Amino acid sequence: MNHSSFSVNGQIVDLKSSEIFSGIVHVTNGRIVKIERKDVPEKQYIMPGLIDSHVHIESSMLTPSEFARLAVVHGTVAVVSDPHEIANVLGIDGVKFMIENGKKTPFKFYFGCPSCVPATPFETSGTILDAESVEKLMALDEISHLGEMMNFPGVLAENPSVLKKIEIAKKYNKPIDGHAPNVRGKDIEKYTHFGISTDHECCDIDEAKEKIVCGMKILIREGSAARNFDALIPLMQTKPDQLLFCTDDKHPDELVKGHIDVLVMRAIALGYSIFDVLRSASLNTVEHYKLDVGLLQEGCAADMIIVDNLQDFNVLKTYIDGILVAENGKSLIASIPSEAPNHFINEKFSASDFFVADEQKPIRIIEVIDGQLFTKALVDIPKVENGNMVSDLERDLLKIAVINRYEKAKPAIGFIKNIGLKKGAFASSIAHDSHNIIVVGTNDNDLAAAVNLLIDARGGVAFYSKTENRVLSLPVAGLMSNCDGYVVANEYEKIDRIVKENGSTLQAPFMTLAFMALLVIPELKLSDKGLFDGTTFNFVPLCV
């Protein structure tokens, strides 16, 4: 608790009354005790702090306390976070690690209970969260909602174990997050009938409108891989009360540059109402999830930001519970040491493990769409050398593999287009959602070498070629670093640049790679058990 008293002068942005007026905000013991209307010379704007309505902290490669250090600089005071990444690795203990680490810093984390661990039965995860595990987590005061229900086929099929988790959320009167890419018509009506109330997977405005009619809040997402802001922001004109802003997955180098403030600036620049935009960045999320986050009203927690003007939106100061946590682009939150719980194999691989015998048939190929989680399924003839299907750099058909990181197993291998890599291989132990090892490369030797770099590091992201190699170690569950967030961001930027210098044309190569194992997003993906058709929800053979 902050027991100091202070006042802030400026132009006050009141989202409740939709007005901006000159005045003074008086704060005592972390709460706003009075908002005084008075002419003041200061032209700076005082407004509620920003909230990310759906984010996986783990995707920042930072622990919650380090994520907070970077986010407050951009005016973020709270996040609604689904810790299903670490839950897939470490189960309930992983979720509790996130909660306890988050408590060590003056930032408002609202963690959900992961609903789909694993996301599907078609992959190997480090653990399973069944209905009994969900009950244990949902009973915790620190758990604010049921995390995104990715198993929408299970909901539509009325799978008893899936419906049981939904009923538990209702029992505790906590919101249920959705995840329903391209689910339309009668299916989305049924999906929402069970009380699922949000969706962050809309790629076009017609899909979003349909979901709004069914009672869903639409989360406009702008992350490091999936970017839907441009497609969905026109909804701000007609459905502002139904919109929330989120990043979903944000890599550390981009978090250093901006967070929800970037969405706010872009929306304001397009001419949308400042009040509608800021409500999407704060009030709408507070009301939907019933968060204890201040909204710049008398009696509220002093969770507020000061910006220089409403065009550039430079955040001058960020307060959380009256504590100054960032000022003039510098975080005032201290870096906190963290333990590193993990679950990782330690047996190495060789080039021969990536041999794929030629069957003299066409093969299925994953086609990447840059900036989207969706892929397309292509069919083409593979390149063959000495009876082995190999990467074809001329056609940009590269070999991709997913490897069980919890126990030694044979790699599942496929081929992928639009990665663009011309040399070496890059690999990651971040592979949504079970977080097995995923690797793509130009030849089998480099595939094996990149994977072995990760095994030595006990997780992380890596690039390997004969002339250079680099690893960013992520020892916390193979997902996060326990180092200073700004150092991690700098190291990640370097390895990201190396992958691009070696030919990748993707705007976020590692983030895109991580989603090639996410089976719940169509059309074609790869798990540690094989190629998977996300439209039929079945495995398919490599050869056609």
C-alpha positions, -999 to 999 in steps of 0.1 A, spaced: 0 0 0 12 35 -9 5 57 21 16 90 5 -7 118 -6 -1 138 -38 -20 157 -65 -17 157 -103 -28 186 -125 -39 184 -161 -67 178 -186 -88 149 -171 -102 124 -195 -134 111 -179 -147 79 -197 -178 77 -176 -191 112 -186 -174 113 -220 -158 147 -213 -123 162 -209 -120 190 -184 -92 209 -166 -86 198 -130 -67 182 -102 -66 146 -92 -60 141 -55 -46 108 -43 -42 94 -8 -31 59 2 -32 47 -34 -68 58 -41 -84 89 -57 -100 108 -30 -111 138 -50 -112 150 -86 -114 188 -85 -126 208 -116 -103 237 -118 -85 257 -145 -48 246 -145 -20 256 -168 -8 220 -175 -19 207 -209 -9 171 -202 -38 146 -202 -47 124 -172 -66 92 -180 -71 56 -168 -43 32 -173 -43 8 -202 -52 -29 -200 -43 -58 -222 -75 -79 -223 -59 -111 -234 -22 -120 -233 0 -150 -227 28 -135 -206 50 -165 -215 51 -153 -252 71 -123 -241 98 -148 -230 97 -129 -197 85 -138 -162 54 -118 -151 76 -94 -130 98 -87 -159 69 -83 -183 55 -57 -159 87 -37 -159 85 -33 -197 47 -28 -200 43 0 -175 65 23 -196 38 22 -223 10 30 -198 -2 -6 -191 -14 -11 -156 -30 -45 -158 -33 -76 -180 -58 -104 -183 -36 -134 -189 -41 -170 -197 -11 -190 -184 -18 -220 -205 17 -220 -220 34 -228 -188 5 -250 -177 11 -273 -207 47 -278 -194 43 -278 -156 5 -280 -149 -9 -264 -117 26 -257 -104 33 -236 -135 1 -215 -130 10 -210 -93 45 -199 -103 30 -172 -125 7 -160 -98 34 -158 -71 60 -142 -94 34 -116 -104 27 -107 -68 63 -96 -63 57 -65 -84 33 -35 -83 13 -45 -113 -22 -59 -117 -22 -95 -131 -55 -113 -136 -47 -149 -144 -71 -173 -159 -74 -210 -154 -62 -228 -186 -92 -247 -200 -74 -268 -227 -42 -285 -214 -34 -300 -238 -52 -280 -264 -61 -313 -282 -55 -350 -276 -34 -351 -307 -2 -339 -292 21 -346 -262 21 -321 -234 40 -321 -201 8 -326 -182 -30 -327 -183 -54 -304 -166 -86 -323 -161 -118 -310 -146 -106 -318 -111 -75 -296 -117 -96 -269 -132 -118 -270 -100 -87 -265 -78 -76 -235 -98 -110 -219 -103 -114 -219 -65 -84 -196 -61 -92 -160 -55 -62 -151 -78 -79 -168 -108 -103 -144 -125 -117 -164 -154 -116 -196 -174 -90 -193 -201 -98 -195 -238 -118 -226 -248 -98 -236 -278 -114 -270 -280 -144 -256 -299 -151 -290 -315 -154 -304 -280 -179 -277 -271 -199 -283 -302 -199 -320 -297 -209 -315 -261 -179 -335 -248 -187 -342 -211 -152 -333 -198 -152 -300 -218 -187 -290 -205 -177 -299 -170 -150 -273 -171 -175 -247 -183 -199 -256 -155 -171 -251 -130 -165 -216 -143 -202 -208 -140 -202 -222 -104 -176 -197 -94 -193 -169 -115 -162 -163 -135 -162 -153 -172 -153 -178 -199 -130 -168 -227 -134 -181 -262 -113 -191 -291 -134 -199 -322 -115 -192 -355 -139 -191 -384 -167 -207 -363 -199 -193 -379 -236 -198 -382 -253 -224 -360 -220 -234 -346 -212 -200 -331 -247 -198 -318 -242 -231 -300 -207 -222 -288 -219 -190 -272 -250 -207 -258 -227 -224 -232 -217 -189 -218 -185 -184 -237 -182 -146 -240 -152 -134 -259 -133 -141 -291 -98 -129 -302 -95 -150 -334 -116 -130 -359 -98 -122 -391 -126 -103 -409 -153 -79 -399 -182 -100 -410 -172 -129 -387 -168 -104 -358 -203 -89 -364 -218 -124 -364 -202 -131 -331 -213 -98 -316 -249 -107 -325 -244 -139 -305 -233 -118 -275 -196 -120 -277 -171 -93 -269 -146 -90 -298 -109 -86 -288 -90 -66 -314 -56 -83 -315 -23 -69 -326 5 -92 -315 38 -102 -330 24 -128 -354 -14 -124 -356 -24 -88 -365 -61 -81 -370 -63 -44 -361 -67 -31 -396 -94 -56 -405 -115 -51 -373 -110 -15 -362 -140 -2 -384 -162 -19 -357 -152 11 -335 -177 32 -355 -207 11 -347 -199 -14 -319 -174 4 -295 -190 -11 -264 -183 -46 -276 -146 -41 -283 -115 -48 -262 -78 -44 -272 -53 -72 -268 -19 -84 -280 -24 -122 -273 13 -129 -280 40 -102 -279 77 -109 -282 101 -90 -260 117 -68 -287 82 -55 -297 71 -51 -260 101 -27 -256 87 -5 -284 50 -5 -275 20 -23 -261 -17 -14 -259 -7 23 -264 2 14 -300 -34 3 -307 -47 34 -290 -25 57 -311 -35 40 -343 -72 41 -336 -70 78 -326 -51 86 -358 -79 70 -378 -103 96 -363 -123 74 -339 -137 89 -307 -110 92 -280 -136 80 -255 -145 49 -275 -109 41 -280 -99 45 -244 -129 25 -232 -117 -4 -255 -83 -1 -238 -96 0 -202 -132 4 -191 -147 -24 -213 -122 -49 -200 -127 -38 -164 -165 -42 -167 -164 -75 -186 -139 -93 -162 -150 -73 -131 -114 -62 -125 -103 -42 -95 -86 -16 -117 -92 21 -113 -110 41 -139 -101 76 -128 -132 81 -106 -134 93 -70 -129 63 -47 -111 43 -74 -76 29 -72 -51 54 -86 -43 34 -117 -37 62 -141 -14 75 -168 -3 109 -179 3 115 -216 17 146 -234 -11 150 -260 -38 129 -277 -20 126 -310 15 114 -301 3 97 -269 37 97 -253 33 83 -218 50 106 -193 40 88 -161 23 56 -151 7 51 -116 -6 18 -101 -24 21 -68 -8 55 -65 27 42 -70 48 58 -97 60 28 -117 72 45 -149 84 80 -158 95 95 -191 102 62 -208 119 45 -179 106 17 -157 108 23 -120 100 -13 -112 130 -33 -99 142 -65 -116 135 -95 -93 155 -128 -94 134 -158 -103 137 -196 -100 136 -217 -131 113 -247 -130 114 -268 -161 106 -301 -179 130 -311 -207 146 -341 -223 184 -343 -225 191 -368 -253 206 -354 -285 196 -359 -322 215 -366 -354 208 -358 -391 196 -394 -396 167 -387 -373 153 -363 -399 155 -387 -429 122 -391 -447 120 -420 -472 108 -410 -506 75 -427 -515 74 -413 -551 42 -395 -543 32 -359 -539 33 -345 -504 11 -322 -483 28 -289 -475 20 -263 -449 17 -228 -466 24 -200 -442 4 -167 -444 26 -140 -429 8 -121 -401 -19 -148 -397 -21 -180 -376 -41 -197 -403 -22 -218 -429 -31 -233 -462 -27 -269 -473 -8 -274 -506 2 -305 -525 34 -307 -545 63 -330 -555 92 -331 -530 128 -328 -538 146 -361 -532 183 -368 -526 196 -404 -520 161 -416 -513 155 -388 -487 129 -361 -491 149 -329 -485 144 -291 -483 141 -274 -517 155 -238 -514 146 -229 -550 109 -235 -543 111 -225 -507 98 -259 -495 117 -265 -462 117 -295 -439 99 -288 -406 99 -311 -375 82 -312 -341 99 -333 -314 85 -344 -281 105 -325 -255 92 -345 -225 105 -379 -235 127 -392 -263 107 -400 -295 111 -399 -332 106 -365 -348 73 -358 -367 83 -343 -400 66 -323 -427 73 -296 -452 65 -259 -451 64 -230 -477 70 -192 -473 96 -193 -445 122 -181 -470 152 -194 -451 183 -198 -474 208 -211 -449 209 -230 -417 180 -239 -394 161 -222 -365 144 -239 -336 123 -231 -306 109 -248 -275 80 -224 -277 55 -243 -299 19 -237 -291 4 -251 -271 22 -282 -258 56 -266 -263 75 -294 -279 106 -286 -299 99 -272 -333 125 -266 -360 127 -256 -397 158 -257 -418 175 -260 -451 192 -294 -445 191 -323 -420 225 -317 -404 215 -281 -394 181 -293 -382 197 -317 -358 223 -291 -347 197 -264 -340 176 -289 -319 207 -299 -299 215 -263 -291 181 -261 -275 185 -293 -255 218 -280 -241 201 -248 -231 171 -266 -216 149 -246 -239 149 -214 -258 152 -202 -294 182 -210 -315 197 -205 -350 224 -228 -364 245 -228 -396 280 -239 -404 292 -204 -401 273 -191 -371 250 -201 -343 232 -184 -315 209 -193 -286 186 -174 -263 182 -196 -233 147 -197 -217 152 -219 -186 118 -211 -170 98 -240 -184 116 -236 -217 94 -206 -223 108 -176 -203 141 -161 -192 147 -152 -156 170 -124 -167 165 -86 -171 137 -81 -196 156 -54 -215 186 -77 -219 163 -105 -231 147 -82 -256 181 -72 -270 192 -108 -273 160 -118 -290 163 -89 -315 198 -102 -324 187 -138 -331 156 -126 -349 178 -105 -371 201 -134 -378 172 -155 -391 161 -127 -414 197 -121 -426 198 -158 -436 167 -154 -458 135 -155 -438 110 -131 -451 86 -134 -421 80 -103 -400 82 -126 -368 100 -159 -378 101 -174 -343 65 -164 -334 52 -178 -367 72 -210 -363 57 -215 -328 22 -214 -342 29 -241 -368 22 -266 -341 -11 -251 -330 -36 -277 -342 -68 -258 -334 -61 -232 -361 -67 -246 -396 -58 -257 -422 -26 -278 -419 -3 -280 -389 22 -303 -374 23 -319 -339 48 -342 -324 25 -370 -335 22 -360 -372 6 -338 -398 -29 -325 -387 -58 -313 -407 -74 -285 -386 -105 -284 -408 -114 -321 -402 -96 -324 -368 -78 -356 -380 -42 -367 -387 -33 -369 -424 -3 -387 -440 26 -367 -455 22 -384 -488 -10 -380 -508 
